[in-house]
């Protein structure tokens, strides 16, 4: 019985989320709360254009301390890959979550003090913006992009700072480093 439970859990963790490698980065319109855009909607994909970027789509209901450690670690290392590399984190949820997220993210910034991460909230469904193919079962979807193209998407269910290594490795490849 234990083996069956392990197999079921392992199968449920093998999910896909985010745009496919080689696709153009879709529009990412969200309400900016921390970073260069604050207090208004912006298209983060258009703003980042060809620059190396890690887009994080965060299921707001699953934001946790381990996920915050992942984000803080990524924020601290992303600029070491390329001086133009940045992180764009967009929280998704429902209408009620959107309002709470708008209040919460400035407090998250006060605590974590991100230097290379913009934070925004998406006013829509858990599936995220059109074209992003976000699986709501992924607590966090990390999408690595450069030159306007997706290089790889990571669907993470259990997230902590050890998950930064493969994301940074992909960013280095994408940035040609």
CORBELBEL-V263534 format. One line per field, one symbol per residue. psi: psi as a letter, one per 20 degrees, with the letter a starting at -180 (. if undefined). A space follows every 10 residues. Layout:
psi=???
This chain:
psi=hggggghggg hhimrqqrqq piqqprqmpr ophpbhopjr qrnhghhhdi qpqoppopoh ijprghhhgg gggggiihih gphiprpopp pqbagghggh hhhhhhhggh ghlqhjpqpr ppnbrhiaqp iilpoiiohp ppopqqkjqp hqppopgopa iiihghghgh ggghik.
